[in-house]
Amino acid sequence: MIGQQSTAKTIFLLVSMAGWLIVGAAMMYLFPAIADALFGNDRTHLWMTNLSRGGYNPSLGWIGGGVALGLTSVGSWVWYQYFEGK
């Protein structure tokens, strides 16, 4: 039958997709901090000052994105190491 896959693979793909979406969202959240670190001009410093007044905290992106990246990578490794093709 065309398009048939196991329920386990469907769940893995959905969980993996959610993990990569969280990683991407963390990267977008970190863009101002990365731009300030890379370029460090008056405009990016002002941008960071204004964002920090509103509660912007780049460590949330680093921690959340890092954890999501780690879990997604380990989950993918485990899946392809032990379950793919069985």
N, CA, C and O atoms as CSV, one atom per row, in Angstrom:
chain,resi,resn,atom,element,x,y,z
A,1,MET,N,N,0.839,-1.171,0.000
A,1,MET,CA,C,0.000,0.000,0.000
A,1,MET,C,C,0.899,1.255,0.000
A,1,MET,O,O,1.908,1.289,0.703
A,2,ILE,N,N,0.546,2.244,-0.758
A,2,ILE,CA,C,1.333,3.472,-0.846
A,2,ILE,C,C,1.052,4.352,0.372
A,2,ILE,O,O,-0.099,4.518,0.776
A,3,GLY,N,N,2.101,4.905,0.946
A,3,GLY,CA,C,1.958,5.832,2.068
A,3,GLY,C,C,1.711,5.182,3.404
A,3,GLY,O,O,1.229,5.838,4.328
A,4,GLN,N,N,2.023,3.930,3.531
A,4,GLN,CA,C,1.785,3.248,4.798
A,4,GLN,C,C,3.051,3.280,5.644
A,4,GLN,O,O,4.134,2.930,5.176
A,5,GLN,N,N,2.902,3.703,6.892
A,5,GLN,CA,C,4.018,3.671,7.830
A,5,GLN,C,C,3.475,3.357,9.210
A,5,GLN,O,O,2.275,3.473,9.455
A,6,SER,N,N,4.351,2.963,10.099
A,6,SER,CA,C,3.919,2.551,11.427
A,6,SER,C,C,3.500,3.761,12.261
A,6,SER,O,O,3.882,4.898,11.982
A,7,THR,N,N,2.719,3.485,13.274
A,7,THR,CA,C,2.295,4.526,14.193
A,7,THR,C,C,3.496,5.087,14.947
A,7,THR,O,O,3.557,6.287,15.216
A,8,ALA,N,N,4.438,4.235,15.282
A,8,ALA,CA,C,5.637,4.694,16.002
A,8,ALA,C,C,6.422,5.691,15.161
A,8,ALA,O,O,6.904,6.698,15.679
A,9,LYS,N,N,6.553,5.415,13.863
A,9,LYS,CA,C,7.289,6.340,13.002
A,9,LYS,C,C,6.541,7.661,12.866
A,9,LYS,O,O,7.167,8.721,12.842
A,10,THR,N,N,5.227,7.618,12.778
A,10,THR,CA,C,4.430,8.843,12.704
A,10,THR,C,C,4.617,9.683,13.954
A,10,THR,O,O,4.784,10.900,13.864
A,11,ILE,N,N,4.592,9.054,15.109
A,11,ILE,CA,C,4.792,9.781,16.372
A,11,ILE,C,C,6.200,10.351,16.437
A,11,ILE,O,O,6.388,11.495,16.850
A,12,PHE,N,N,7.190,9.560,16.032
A,12,PHE,CA,C,8.565,10.057,16.018
A,12,PHE,C,C,8.690,11.285,15.127
A,12,PHE,O,O,9.304,12.275,15.524
A,13,LEU,N,N,8.122,11.233,13.938
A,13,LEU,CA,C,8.219,12.367,13.022
A,13,LEU,C,C,7.543,13.614,13.583
A,13,LEU,O,O,8.070,14.717,13.435
A,14,LEU,N,N,6.388,13.459,14.223
A,14,LEU,CA,C,5.693,14.609,14.813
A,14,LEU,C,C,6.483,15.209,15.976
A,14,LEU,O,O,6.596,16.430,16.086
A,15,VAL,N,N,7.025,14.361,16.834
A,15,VAL,CA,C,7.817,14.850,17.969
A,15,VAL,C,C,9.099,15.508,17.477
A,15,VAL,O,O,9.511,16.540,18.007
A,16,SER,N,N,9.726,14.922,16.473
A,16,SER,CA,C,10.935,15.496,15.909
A,16,SER,C,C,10.647,16.854,15.277
A,16,SER,O,O,11.429,17.793,15.433
A,17,MET,N,N,9.534,16.959,14.568
A,17,MET,CA,C,9.149,18.223,13.950
A,17,MET,C,C,8.927,19.292,15.017
A,17,MET,O,O,9.363,20.431,14.852
A,18,ALA,N,N,8.263,18.940,16.092
A,18,ALA,CA,C,8.038,19.908,17.169
A,18,ALA,C,C,9.366,20.345,17.782
A,18,ALA,O,O,9.547,21.522,18.093
A,19,GLY,N,N,10.285,19.413,17.954
A,19,GLY,CA,C,11.599,19.768,18.503
A,19,GLY,C,C,12.337,20.742,17.613
A,19,GLY,O,O,12.901,21.720,18.101
A,20,TRP,N,N,12.343,20.489,16.301
A,20,TRP,CA,C,13.040,21.401,15.395
A,20,TRP,C,C,12.344,22.753,15.309
A,20,TRP,O,O,13.005,23.769,15.096
A,21,LEU,N,N,11.018,22.788,15.471
A,21,LEU,CA,C,10.316,24.069,15.510
A,21,LEU,C,C,10.726,24.888,16.735
A,21,LEU,O,O,10.878,26.106,16.652
A,22,ILE,N,N,10.902,24.216,17.863
A,22,ILE,CA,C,11.344,24.908,19.077
A,22,ILE,C,C,12.764,25.430,18.896
A,22,ILE,O,O,13.070,26.544,19.322
A,23,VAL,N,N,13.633,24.642,18.272
A,23,VAL,CA,C,15.008,25.093,18.009
A,23,VAL,C,C,14.986,26.322,17.101
A,23,VAL,O,O,15.706,27.288,17.352
A,24,GLY,N,N,14.177,26.293,16.061
A,24,GLY,CA,C,14.074,27.438,15.159
A,24,GLY,C,C,13.529,28.671,15.850
A,24,GLY,O,O,14.004,29.780,15.605
A,25,ALA,N,N,12.543,28.493,16.706
A,25,ALA,CA,C,11.995,29.625,17.453
A,25,ALA,C,C,13.043,30.213,18.396
A,25,ALA,O,O,13.120,31.432,18.552
A,26,ALA,N,N,13.840,29.367,19.018
A,26,ALA,CA,C,14.905,29.855,19.896
A,26,ALA,C,C,15.940,30.644,19.102
A,26,ALA,O,O,16.460,31.651,19.582
A,27,MET,N,N,16.239,30.186,17.884
A,27,MET,CA,C,17.208,30.920,17.052
A,27,MET,C,C,16.658,32.287,16.666
A,27,MET,O,O,17.400,33.269,16.648
A,28,MET,N,N,15.367,32.361,16.356
A,28,MET,CA,C,14.770,33.666,16.041
A,28,MET,C,C,14.775,34.572,17.264
A,28,MET,O,O,15.026,35.771,17.149
A,29,TYR,N,N,14.498,34.002,18.438
A,29,TYR,CA,C,14.501,34.773,19.669
A,29,TYR,C,C,15.903,35.302,19.976
A,29,TYR,O,O,16.051,36.390,20.532
A,30,LEU,N,N,16.921,34.538,19.616
A,30,LEU,CA,C,18.301,34.928,19.899
A,30,LEU,C,C,18.891,35.880,18.865
A,30,LEU,O,O,20.000,36.378,19.063
A,31,PHE,N,N,18.188,36.147,17.772
A,31,PHE,CA,C,18.750,36.973,16.708
A,31,PHE,C,C,19.270,38.323,17.199
A,31,PHE,O,O,20.377,38.702,16.816
A,32,PRO,N,N,18.533,39.073,18.028
A,32,PRO,CA,C,19.085,40.364,18.482
A,32,PRO,C,C,20.380,40.221,19.274
A,32,PRO,O,O,21.299,41.020,19.096
A,33,ALA,N,N,20.467,39.229,20.132
A,33,ALA,CA,C,21.676,39.024,20.932
A,33,ALA,C,C,22.848,38.608,20.052
A,33,ALA,O,O,23.976,39.053,20.265
A,34,ILE,N,N,22.586,37.757,19.065
A,34,ILE,CA,C,23.647,37.328,18.153
A,34,ILE,C,C,24.111,38.497,17.295
A,34,ILE,O,O,25.310,38.670,17.077
A,35,ALA,N,N,23.165,39.305,16.803
A,35,ALA,CA,C,23.531,40.472,15.998
A,35,ALA,C,C,24.369,41.452,16.813
A,35,ALA,O,O,25.326,42.033,16.302
A,36,ASP,N,N,24.007,41.632,18.077
A,36,ASP,CA,C,24.779,42.529,18.938
A,36,ASP,C,C,26.169,41.978,19.192
A,36,ASP,O,O,27.137,42.737,19.237
A,37,ALA,N,N,26.282,40.665,19.360
A,37,ALA,CA,C,27.598,40.065,19.598
A,37,ALA,C,C,28.471,40.109,18.345
A,37,ALA,O,O,29.680,40.318,18.441
A,38,LEU,N,N,27.870,39.915,17.178
A,38,LEU,CA,C,28.650,39.889,15.940
A,38,LEU,C,C,29.057,41.283,15.462
A,38,LEU,O,O,30.203,41.504,15.069
A,39,PHE,N,N,28.117,42.210,15.501
A,39,PHE,CA,C,28.372,43.529,14.928
A,39,PHE,C,C,28.688,44.570,15.983
A,39,PHE,O,O,29.590,45.386,15.794
A,40,GLY,N,N,27.967,44.559,17.085
A,40,GLY,CA,C,28.257,45.411,18.230
A,40,GLY,C,C,28.353,46.897,17.927
A,40,GLY,O,O,29.246,47.569,18.443
A,41,ASN,N,N,27.453,47.429,17.101
A,41,ASN,CA,C,27.477,48.866,16.847
A,41,ASN,C,C,26.435,49.567,17.710
A,41,ASN,O,O,25.741,48.930,18.503
A,42,ASP,N,N,26.331,50.879,17.548
A,42,ASP,CA,C,25.408,51.651,18.386
A,42,ASP,C,C,23.964,51.205,18.210
A,42,ASP,O,O,23.194,51.185,19.170
A,43,ARG,N,N,23.597,50.846,16.979
A,43,ARG,CA,C,22.216,50.448,16.716
A,43,ARG,C,C,21.864,49.151,17.443
A,43,ARG,O,O,20.795,49.053,18.044
A,44,THR,N,N,22.746,48.162,17.395
A,44,THR,CA,C,22.439,46.898,18.063
A,44,THR,C,C,22.486,47.047,19.581
A,44,THR,O,O,21.728,46.383,20.289
A,45,HIS,N,N,23.367,47.909,20.091
A,45,HIS,CA,C,23.394,48.165,21.539
A,45,HIS,C,C,22.092,48.825,21.990
A,45,HIS,O,O,21.543,48.478,23.035
A,46,LEU,N,N,21.600,49.781,21.192
A,46,LEU,CA,C,20.330,50.433,21.514
A,46,LEU,C,C,19.188,49.431,21.437
A,46,LEU,O,O,18.284,49.444,22.272
A,47,TRP,N,N,19.231,48.569,20.439
A,47,TRP,CA,C,18.223,47.523,20.290
A,47,TRP,C,C,18.192,46.630,21.523
A,47,TRP,O,O,17.122,46.337,22.055
A,48,MET,N,N,19.363,46.200,21.978
A,48,MET,CA,C,19.421,45.342,23.167
A,48,MET,C,C,18.968,46.085,24.419
A,48,MET,O,O,18.308,45.503,25.280
A,49,THR,N,N,19.315,47.355,24.526
A,49,THR,CA,C,18.881,48.143,25.682
A,49,THR,C,C,17.359,48.222,25.729
A,49,THR,O,O,16.751,48.009,26.778
A,50,ASN,N,N,16.750,48.528,24.590
A,50,ASN,CA,C,15.292,48.632,24.547
A,50,ASN,C,C,14.616,47.284,24.791
A,50,ASN,O,O,13.598,47.214,25.478
A,51,LEU,N,N,15.173,46.232,24.236
A,51,LEU,CA,C,14.598,44.907,24.463
A,51,LEU,C,C,14.719,44.476,25.921
A,51,LEU,O,O,13.792,43.884,26.472
A,52,SER,N,N,15.844,44.768,26.539
A,52,SER,CA,C,16.027,44.354,27.930
A,52,SER,C,C,15.100,45.119,28.866
A,52,SER,O,O,14.716,44.598,29.913
A,53,ARG,N,N,14.738,46.333,28.509
A,53,ARG,CA,C,13.746,47.069,29.310
A,53,ARG,C,C,12.394,46.374,29.289
A,53,ARG,O,O,11.624,46.465,30.245
A,54,GLY,N,N,12.111,45.679,28.195
A,54,GLY,CA,C,10.847,44.961,28.063
A,54,GLY,C,C,10.901,43.537,28.574
A,54,GLY,O,O,9.919,42.806,28.447
A,55,GLY,N,N,12.016,43.120,29.148
A,55,GLY,CA,C,12.119,41.784,29.722
A,55,GLY,C,C,12.807,40.759,28.848
A,55,GLY,O,O,12.741,39.562,29.129
A,56,TYR,N,N,13.471,41.209,27.785
A,56,TYR,CA,C,14.182,40.275,26.906
A,56,TYR,C,C,15.354,39.668,27.659
A,56,TYR,O,O,16.171,40.376,28.248
A,57,ASN,N,N,15.420,38.335,27.626
A,57,ASN,CA,C,16.480,37.624,28.314
A,57,ASN,C,C,17.025,36.537,27.384
A,57,ASN,O,O,16.402,35.485,27.244
A,58,PRO,N,N,18.181,36.775,26.744
A,58,PRO,CA,C,18.690,35.792,25.787
A,58,PRO,C,C,19.021,34.434,26.386
A,58,PRO,O,O,19.066,33.438,25.663
A,59,SER,N,N,19.252,34.375,27.683
A,59,SER,CA,C,19.581,33.072,28.271
A,59,SER,C,C,18.407,32.096,28.150
A,59,SER,O,O,18.619,30.883,28.131
A,60,LEU,N,N,17.185,32.600,28.068
A,60,LEU,CA,C,16.038,31.716,27.852
A,60,LEU,C,C,16.160,31.008,26.508
A,60,LEU,O,O,15.869,29.817,26.400
A,61,GLY,N,N,16.585,31.736,25.494
A,61,GLY,CA,C,16.774,31.139,24.175
A,61,GLY,C,C,17.920,30.154,24.142
A,61,GLY,O,O,17.820,29.084,23.542
A,62,TRP,N,N,19.026,30.530,24.799
A,62,TRP,CA,C,20.188,29.624,24.823
A,62,TRP,C,C,19.850,28.327,25.540
A,62,TRP,O,O,20.174,27.243,25.055
A,63,ILE,N,N,19.200,28.433,26.691
A,63,ILE,CA,C,18.889,27.234,27.481
A,63,ILE,C,C,17.785,26.416,26.813
A,63,ILE,O,O,17.937,25.212,26.610
A,64,GLY,N,N,16.677,27.072,26.472
A,64,GLY,CA,C,15.553,26.359,25.857
A,64,GLY,C,C,15.915,25.756,24.511
A,64,GLY,O,O,15.596,24.600,24.233
A,65,GLY,N,N,16.583,26.543,23.678
A,65,GLY,CA,C,16.986,26.036,22.364
A,65,GLY,C,C,18.035,24.947,22.467
A,65,GLY,O,O,18.009,23.974,21.713
A,66,GLY,N,N,18.961,25.113,23.406
A,66,GLY,CA,C,19.993,24.098,23.590
A,66,GLY,C,C,19.427,22.782,24.074
A,66,GLY,O,O,19.818,21.717,23.598
A,67,VAL,N,N,18.501,22.855,25.023
A,67,VAL,CA,C,17.863,21.623,25.522
A,67,VAL,C,C,17.055,20.968,24.416
A,67,VAL,O,O,17.122,19.752,24.235
A,68,ALA,N,N,16.284,21.769,23.669
A,68,ALA,CA,C,15.489,21.212,22.577
A,68,ALA,C,C,16.383,20.599,21.502
A,68,ALA,O,O,16.076,19.529,20.977
A,69,LEU,N,N,17.479,21.265,21.173
A,69,LEU,CA,C,18.408,20.728,20.173
A,69,LEU,C,C,19.022,19.418,20.660
A,69,LEU,O,O,19.123,18.456,19.899
A,70,GLY,N,N,19.427,19.382,21.917
A,70,GLY,CA,C,20.014,18.162,22.477
A,70,GLY,C,C,19.035,17.005,22.488
A,70,GLY,O,O,19.376,15.901,22.065
A,71,LEU,N,N,17.827,17.244,22.966
A,71,LEU,CA,C,16.830,16.172,23.031
A,71,LEU,C,C,16.429,15.697,21.645
A,71,LEU,O,O,16.276,14.497,21.420
A,72,THR,N,N,16.258,16.629,20.716
A,72,THR,CA,C,15.878,16.246,19.359
A,72,THR,C,C,16.991,15.463,18.683
A,72,THR,O,O,16.732,14.475,17.997
A,73,SER,N,N,18.225,15.898,18.875
A,73,SER,CA,C,19.351,15.188,18.265
A,73,SER,C,C,19.516,13.794,18.850
A,73,SER,O,O,19.721,12.829,18.113
A,74,VAL,N,N,19.428,13.684,20.157
A,74,VAL,CA,C,19.546,12.367,20.799
A,74,VAL,C,C,18.380,11.469,20.384
A,74,VAL,O,O,18.573,10.284,20.115
A,75,GLY,N,N,17.173,12.033,20.333
A,75,GLY,CA,C,16.018,11.247,19.901
A,75,GLY,C,C,16.172,10.741,18.476
A,75,GLY,O,O,15.846,9.590,18.184
A,76,SER,N,N,16.663,11.591,17.594
A,76,SER,CA,C,16.887,11.169,16.200
A,76,SER,C,C,17.965,10.095,16.118
A,76,SER,O,O,17.827,9.124,15.375
A,77,TRP,N,N,19.029,10.272,16.877
A,77,TRP,CA,C,20.104,9.288,16.874
A,77,TRP,C,C,19.590,7.934,17.356
A,77,TRP,O,O,19.869,6.901,16.748
A,78,VAL,N,N,18.839,7.950,18.455
A,78,VAL,CA,C,18.292,6.701,18.992
A,78,VAL,C,C,17.352,6.062,17.978
A,78,VAL,O,O,17.410,4.853,17.754
A,79,TRP,N,N,16.487,6.866,17.363
A,79,TRP,CA,C,15.542,6.305,16.398
A,79,TRP,C,C,16.274,5.619,15.251
A,79,TRP,O,O,16.006,4.461,14.932
A,80,TYR,N,N,17.202,6.350,14.637
A,80,TYR,CA,C,17.876,5.784,13.465
A,80,TYR,C,C,18.853,4.669,13.830
A,80,TYR,O,O,19.149,3.810,13.000
A,81,GLN,N,N,19.348,4.676,15.044
A,81,GLN,CA,C,20.272,3.626,15.474
A,81,GLN,C,C,19.538,2.307,15.756
A,81,GLN,O,O,20.028,1.231,15.414
A,82,TYR,N,N,18.364,2.406,16.381
A,82,TYR,CA,C,17.719,1.208,16.885
A,82,TYR,C,C,16.401,0.830,16.213
A,82,TYR,O,O,16.028,-0.344,16.215
A,83,PHE,N,N,15.692,1.796,15.642
A,83,PHE,CA,C,14.336,1.491,15.185
A,83,PHE,C,C,14.123,1.628,13.689
A,83,PHE,O,O,13.188,1.028,13.159
A,84,GLU,N,N,14.932,2.377,12.997
A,84,GLU,CA,C,14.719,2.584,11.554
A,84,GLU,C,C,14.995,1.287,10.811
A,84,GLU,O,O,16.001,0.616,11.045
A,85,GLY,N,N,14.093,0.956,9.922
A,85,GLY,CA,C,14.260,-0.237,9.093
A,85,GLY,C,C,13.802,-1.528,9.737
A,85,GLY,O,O,14.013,-2.602,9.174
A,86,LYS,N,N,13.181,-1.449,10.903
A,86,LYS,CA,C,12.715,-2.675,11.567
A,86,LYS,C,C,11.221,-2.805,11.475
A,86,LYS,O,O,10.653,-3.775,11.977
